[in-house]
Amino acid sequence: MPFRTLFPALLAAALAFHPKLRPRTPSLRRGTNDDLAAFSLNDLKTLAAARGIDVSGMTEKAQVAEALKAPRTPPPAEDETPSDPAAATTDEVPFDPLAALIGSEGVALDGSAFEAAADQPMDGLDFDPRVSPHAYEAAPASVGIIIVDHGSKVAAANERLERLCEGYATTRAPKHWIVRPAHMELASPSIGEAFDALVEAGCSTIVCHPFFLSQGRHVREDVPALLDEAASRHNIPYSLTPPLGEAPALLDLVHDVVSAGVKDATPDADDGGFGFFGAIAEMIEAENAR
């Protein structure tokens, strides 16, 4: 076949068997009218919602398409500091689980009034429920103190020991000491009764002080025996102090009492019977009183 005839035939065959190109997928980036017509308004809004773009106020496909094609700035990382210091907020309030349980009117969920927490515990309370337990220092264990005398059939004599224990507890003893009177015999409470009461009150240690002036038989034998008998019912440590008569400060107490007696006995003497040194002592007392 001549070349003039062969070439047109081959060209016609190639064009006849060449596969047709597939239509181009519509693209929003190109933004032609034909591409835009391929999408519905709902399709465009669904795509925008998936990309986090707010198009709720748009009613035209062209508006939604422009919002989708607009360049977006990626959000800053969580640990990045805003470039504009004025944009940073400093009034953020941390989450308070207690405040979440309280209404804006200061009323708890059960309808009762809510009282704000206090900074310091109230006086006279072992535990203030308004204060966090972390505000309290670690409280020492309670110590029971028994002050025991001989005991008497005369009620006034026994009441004197009760007043002494009460005054000692309120003016001298720490708050975690519990002071109780006891009588060796003839009156109640006994040493055993006082011991039991202190253990029941939560004391973990008992200290017994014999309110006696000398190491007589009562201090050496009777009081220790009664204390051991009482302690045999409880598994806690206990001890017995020396009698009051062996306290080093007893000489100072005797001196104060005697000095007052001398002054009462010599009212006309300005120095109280102590000469020059007595006058100096009076001057010091007067200065301390001011």
C-alpha positions as a Python dict, from the first residue, in 0.01 Angstrom:
ca = {
    (1, 'M'): (0, 0, 0),
    (2, 'P'): (142, 335, -94),
    (3, 'F'): (257, 561, 192),
    (4, 'R'): (0, 823, 98),
    (5, 'T'): (-276, 574, 167),
    (6, 'L'): (-117, 393, 468),
    (7, 'F'): (-53, 694, 690),
    (8, 'P'): (-412, 830, 685),
    (9, 'A'): (-543, 480, 757),
    (10, 'L'): (-316, 432, 1059),
    (11, 'L'): (-406, 775, 1191),
    (12, 'A'): (-778, 703, 1158),
    (13, 'A'): (-739, 365, 1337),
    (14, 'A'): (-545, 523, 1625),
    (15, 'L'): (-808, 786, 1678),
    (16, 'A'): (-1086, 528, 1664),
    (17, 'F'): (-936, 298, 1934),
    (18, 'H'): (-794, 568, 2175),
    (19, 'P'): (-972, 548, 2515),
    (20, 'K'): (-1176, 848, 2613),
    (21, 'L'): (-1038, 1060, 2897),
    (22, 'R'): (-1237, 1050, 3225),
    (23, 'P'): (-1409, 1372, 3320),
    (24, 'R'): (-1218, 1589, 3567),
    (25, 'T'): (-1330, 1565, 3931),
    (26, 'P'): (-1492, 1892, 4040),
    (27, 'S'): (-1254, 2099, 4250),
    (28, 'L'): (-1337, 2385, 4486),
    (29, 'R'): (-985, 2520, 4460),
    (30, 'R'): (-1034, 2607, 4091),
    (31, 'G'): (-1369, 2762, 4177),
    (32, 'T'): (-1528, 2758, 3830),
    (33, 'N'): (-1903, 2779, 3795),
    (34, 'D'): (-1912, 2421, 3668),
    (35, 'D'): (-1722, 2297, 3973),
    (36, 'L'): (-1944, 2487, 4215),
    (37, 'A'): (-2256, 2348, 4053),
    (38, 'A'): (-2140, 1994, 4129),
    (39, 'F'): (-2186, 2048, 4508),
    (40, 'S'): (-2504, 2117, 4700),
    (41, 'L'): (-2523, 2378, 4978),
    (42, 'N'): (-2559, 2103, 5239),
    (43, 'D'): (-2251, 1926, 5102),
    (44, 'L'): (-2048, 2243, 5132),
    (45, 'K'): (-2170, 2314, 5487),
    (46, 'T'): (-2098, 1957, 5595),
    (47, 'L'): (-1743, 1988, 5461),
    (48, 'A'): (-1698, 2320, 5639),
    (49, 'A'): (-1819, 2177, 5971),
    (50, 'A'): (-1572, 1889, 5935),
    (51, 'R'): (-1291, 2141, 5887),
    (52, 'G'): (-1403, 2351, 6183),
    (53, 'I'): (-1519, 2650, 5975),
    (54, 'D'): (-1827, 2836, 6095),
    (55, 'V'): (-2063, 2893, 5798),
    (56, 'S'): (-2389, 2878, 5992),
    (57, 'G'): (-2487, 3230, 5882),
    (58, 'M'): (-2418, 3175, 5510),
    (59, 'T'): (-2701, 3095, 5267),
    (60, 'E'): (-2519, 3098, 4932),
    (61, 'K'): (-2296, 2823, 4794),
    (62, 'A'): (-2047, 3080, 4669),
    (63, 'Q'): (-2002, 3221, 5021),
    (64, 'V'): (-1943, 2875, 5168),
    (65, 'A'): (-1703, 2786, 4888),
    (66, 'E'): (-1499, 3103, 4946),
    (67, 'A'): (-1480, 3021, 5319),
    (68, 'L'): (-1356, 2673, 5234),
    (69, 'K'): (-1090, 2805, 4992),
    (70, 'A'): (-968, 3079, 5228),
    (71, 'P'): (-624, 3004, 5378),
    (72, 'R'): (-635, 2904, 5743),
    (73, 'T'): (-371, 2965, 6011),
    (74, 'P'): (-295, 2655, 6218),
    (75, 'P'): (-376, 2697, 6590),
    (76, 'P'): (-76, 2765, 6817),
    (77, 'A'): (64, 2481, 7023),
    (78, 'E'): (-62, 2457, 7382),
    (79, 'D'): (277, 2544, 7530),
    (80, 'E'): (327, 2852, 7312),
    (81, 'T'): (297, 3193, 7473),
    (82, 'P'): (78, 3445, 7286),
    (83, 'S'): (287, 3703, 7103),
    (84, 'D'): (64, 3983, 7227),
    (85, 'P'): (99, 4020, 7607),
    (86, 'A'): (-233, 4206, 7617),
    (87, 'A'): (-404, 3898, 7476),
    (88, 'A'): (-290, 3688, 7770),
    (89, 'T'): (-548, 3663, 8047),
    (90, 'T'): (-454, 3668, 8413),
    (91, 'D'): (-799, 3644, 8568),
    (92, 'E'): (-848, 3273, 8510),
    (93, 'V'): (-987, 3109, 8824),
    (94, 'P'): (-873, 2751, 8892),
    (95, 'F'): (-1143, 2489, 8930),
    (96, 'D'): (-1264, 2461, 9288),
    (97, 'P'): (-1454, 2137, 9356),
    (98, 'L'): (-1609, 2281, 9671),
    (99, 'A'): (-1734, 2589, 9489),
    (100, 'A'): (-1893, 2365, 9229),
    (101, 'L'): (-2121, 2226, 9499),
    (102, 'I'): (-2235, 2570, 9614),
    (103, 'G'): (-2484, 2796, 9442),
    (104, 'S'): (-2417, 3157, 9351),
    (105, 'E'): (-2628, 3272, 9646),
    (106, 'G'): (-2407, 3095, 9902),
    (107, 'V'): (-2655, 2813, 9951),
    (108, 'A'): (-2557, 2448, 9954),
    (109, 'L'): (-2730, 2191, 9737),
    (110, 'D'): (-2949, 2081, 10028),
    (111, 'G'): (-3078, 2438, 10069),
    (112, 'S'): (-2884, 2522, 10384),
    (113, 'A'): (-2678, 2838, 10416),
    (114, 'F'): (-2308, 2792, 10348),
    (115, 'E'): (-2054, 2959, 10575),
    (116, 'A'): (-1721, 3054, 10424),
    (117, 'A'): (-1416, 2872, 10552),
    (118, 'A'): (-1215, 3041, 10826),
    (119, 'D'): (-841, 3097, 10818),
    (120, 'Q'): (-789, 2994, 11180),
    (121, 'P'): (-978, 2753, 11407),
    (122, 'M'): (-1217, 2906, 11657),
    (123, 'D'): (-1108, 2922, 12019),
    (124, 'G'): (-1257, 2661, 12247),
    (125, 'L'): (-1303, 2398, 11974),
    (126, 'D'): (-1095, 2084, 11948),
    (127, 'F'): (-1186, 2070, 11579),
    (128, 'D'): (-1339, 2346, 11369),
    (129, 'P'): (-1527, 2189, 11072),
    (130, 'R'): (-1489, 2511, 10870),
    (131, 'V'): (-1110, 2474, 10860),
    (132, 'S'): (-922, 2229, 10643),
    (133, 'P'): (-754, 1950, 10845),
    (134, 'H'): (-428, 2057, 10677),
    (135, 'A'): (-442, 2383, 10872),
    (136, 'Y'): (-396, 2197, 11199),
    (137, 'E'): (-62, 2095, 11333),
    (138, 'A'): (-24, 1729, 11423),
    (139, 'A'): (-197, 1704, 11761),
    (140, 'P'): (-5, 1511, 12030),
    (141, 'A'): (-173, 1221, 12200),
    (142, 'S'): (-373, 1301, 12513),
    (143, 'V'): (-196, 1258, 12847),
    (144, 'G'): (-390, 1183, 13163),
    (145, 'I'): (-278, 1354, 13485),
    (146, 'I'): (-392, 1221, 13825),
    (147, 'I'): (-326, 1445, 14126),
    (148, 'V'): (-389, 1232, 14433),
    (149, 'D'): (-407, 1328, 14800),
    (150, 'H'): (-487, 1124, 15111),
    (151, 'G'): (-859, 1181, 15107),
    (152, 'S'): (-1085, 1297, 15388),
    (153, 'K'): (-1430, 1244, 15536),
    (154, 'V'): (-1467, 1623, 15527),
    (155, 'A'): (-1616, 1725, 15193),
    (156, 'A'): (-1452, 2069, 15197),
    (157, 'A'): (-1106, 1911, 15216),
    (158, 'N'): (-1175, 1697, 14910),
    (159, 'E'): (-1325, 1991, 14721),
    (160, 'R'): (-1000, 2183, 14775),
    (161, 'L'): (-815, 1925, 14562),
    (162, 'E'): (-1083, 1949, 14294),
    (163, 'R'): (-1040, 2327, 14273),
    (164, 'L'): (-663, 2287, 14255),
    (165, 'C'): (-691, 2041, 13963),
    (166, 'E'): (-934, 2266, 13782),
    (167, 'G'): (-710, 2571, 13823),
    (168, 'Y'): (-402, 2376, 13713),
    (169, 'A'): (-579, 2244, 13403),
    (170, 'T'): (-700, 2589, 13293),
    (171, 'T'): (-390, 2797, 13371),
    (172, 'R'): (-86, 2571, 13343),
    (173, 'A'): (-147, 2237, 13169),
    (174, 'P'): (-126, 2208, 12788),
    (175, 'K'): (-450, 2147, 12603),
    (176, 'H'): (-376, 1779, 12542),
    (177, 'W'): (-338, 1711, 12916),
    (178, 'I'): (-651, 1592, 13098),
    (179, 'V'): (-625, 1656, 13472),
    (180, 'R'): (-831, 1460, 13725),
    (181, 'P'): (-829, 1456, 14110),
    (182, 'A'): (-813, 1132, 14307),
    (183, 'H'): (-806, 1031, 14675),
    (184, 'M'): (-603, 747, 14817),
    (185, 'E'): (-885, 653, 15057),
    (186, 'L'): (-1198, 776, 15236),
    (187, 'A'): (-1339, 962, 14933),
    (188, 'S'): (-1422, 929, 14566),
    (189, 'P'): (-1292, 927, 14299),
    (190, 'S'): (-1028, 672, 14386),
    (191, 'I'): (-704, 624, 14196),
    (192, 'G'): (-858, 335, 14003),
    (193, 'E'): (-1170, 536, 13914),
    (194, 'A'): (-964, 831, 13793),
    (195, 'F'): (-737, 598, 13591),
    (196, 'D'): (-1033, 430, 13419),
    (197, 'A'): (-1197, 765, 13339),
    (198, 'L'): (-881, 900, 13175),
    (199, 'V'): (-839, 591, 12960),
    (200, 'E'): (-1202, 614, 12854),
    (201, 'A'): (-1139, 981, 12763),
    (202, 'G'): (-873, 867, 12514),
    (203, 'C'): (-551, 919, 12710),
    (204, 'S'): (-262, 705, 12592),
    (205, 'T'): (-32, 781, 12886),
    (206, 'I'): (-107, 829, 13257),
    (207, 'V'): (107, 1028, 13502),
    (208, 'C'): (18, 1022, 13870),
    (209, 'H'): (139, 1296, 14107),
    (210, 'P'): (115, 1234, 14483),
    (211, 'F'): (10, 1561, 14646),
    (212, 'F'): (207, 1481, 14962),
    (213, 'L'): (491, 1662, 15138),
    (214, 'S'): (714, 1368, 15231),
    (215, 'Q'): (817, 1018, 15130),
    (216, 'G'): (599, 850, 15390),
    (217, 'R'): (447, 505, 15375),
    (218, 'H'): (156, 629, 15164),
    (219, 'V'): (389, 762, 14894),
    (220, 'R'): (627, 466, 14908),
    (221, 'E'): (376, 181, 14926),
    (222, 'D'): (3, 260, 14921),
    (223, 'V'): (-21, 498, 14626),
    (224, 'P'): (211, 288, 14399),
    (225, 'A'): (15, -29, 14481),
    (226, 'L'): (-319, 130, 14397),
    (227, 'L'): (-172, 276, 14075),
    (228, 'D'): (-34, -63, 13967),
    (229, 'E'): (-371, -226, 14034),
    (230, 'A'): (-551, 31, 13820),
    (231, 'A'): (-296, 4, 13539),
    (232, 'S'): (-329, -376, 13530),
    (233, 'R'): (-667, -330, 13354),
    (234, 'H'): (-519, -124, 13070),
    (235, 'N'): (-231, -174, 12831),
    (236, 'I'): (-88, 180, 12836),
    (237, 'P'): (228, 329, 12994),
    (238, 'Y'): (203, 507, 13330),
    (239, 'S'): (439, 664, 13585),
    (240, 'L'): (448, 808, 13937),
    (241, 'T'): (620, 1141, 14011),
    (242, 'P'): (802, 1231, 14332),
    (243, 'P'): (582, 1393, 14600),
    (244, 'L'): (527, 1766, 14608),
    (245, 'G'): (761, 1802, 14909),
    (246, 'E'): (1063, 1710, 14694),
    (247, 'A'): (1005, 1975, 14428),
    (248, 'P'): (1299, 2224, 14409),
    (249, 'A'): (1057, 2515, 14371),
    (250, 'L'): (901, 2435, 14708),
    (251, 'L'): (1165, 2654, 14879),
    (252, 'D'): (1057, 2952, 14670),
    (253, 'L'): (696, 2889, 14761),
    (254, 'V'): (781, 2866, 15132),
    (255, 'H'): (985, 3185, 15106),
    (256, 'D'): (697, 3376, 14940),
    (257, 'V'): (454, 3265, 15209),
    (258, 'V'): (693, 3343, 15493),
    (259, 'S'): (784, 3683, 15346),
    (260, 'A'): (419, 3778, 15326),
    (261, 'G'): (377, 3670, 15688),
    (262, 'V'): (668, 3882, 15803),
    (263, 'K'): (529, 4189, 15629),
    (264, 'D'): (193, 4135, 15795),
    (265, 'A'): (362, 4096, 16132),
    (266, 'T'): (570, 4418, 16099),
    (267, 'P'): (335, 4672, 15938),
    (268, 'D'): (533, 4971, 16075),
    (269, 'A'): (862, 4865, 15915),
    (270, 'D'): (896, 5008, 15563),
    (271, 'D'): (1147, 4742, 15469),
    (272, 'G'): (920, 4459, 15582),
    (273, 'G'): (1176, 4341, 15836),
    (274, 'F'): (1446, 4275, 15578),
    (275, 'G'): (1653, 4596, 15612),
    (276, 'F'): (1823, 4735, 15307),
    (277, 'F'): (1766, 4425, 15095),
    (278, 'G'): (1398, 4427, 15180),
    (279, 'A'): (1371, 4785, 15053),
    (280, 'I'): (1543, 4685, 14728),
    (281, 'A'): (1302, 4393, 14688),
    (282, 'E'): (1004, 4623, 14734),
    (283, 'M'): (1138, 4860, 14471),
    (284, 'I'): (1172, 4574, 14225),
    (285, 'E'): (821, 4452, 14299),
    (286, 'A'): (681, 4802, 14250),
    (287, 'E'): (866, 4838, 13920),
    (288, 'N'): (735, 4503, 13798),
    (289, 'A'): (383, 4602, 13898),
    (290, 'R'): (404, 4912, 13675),
}
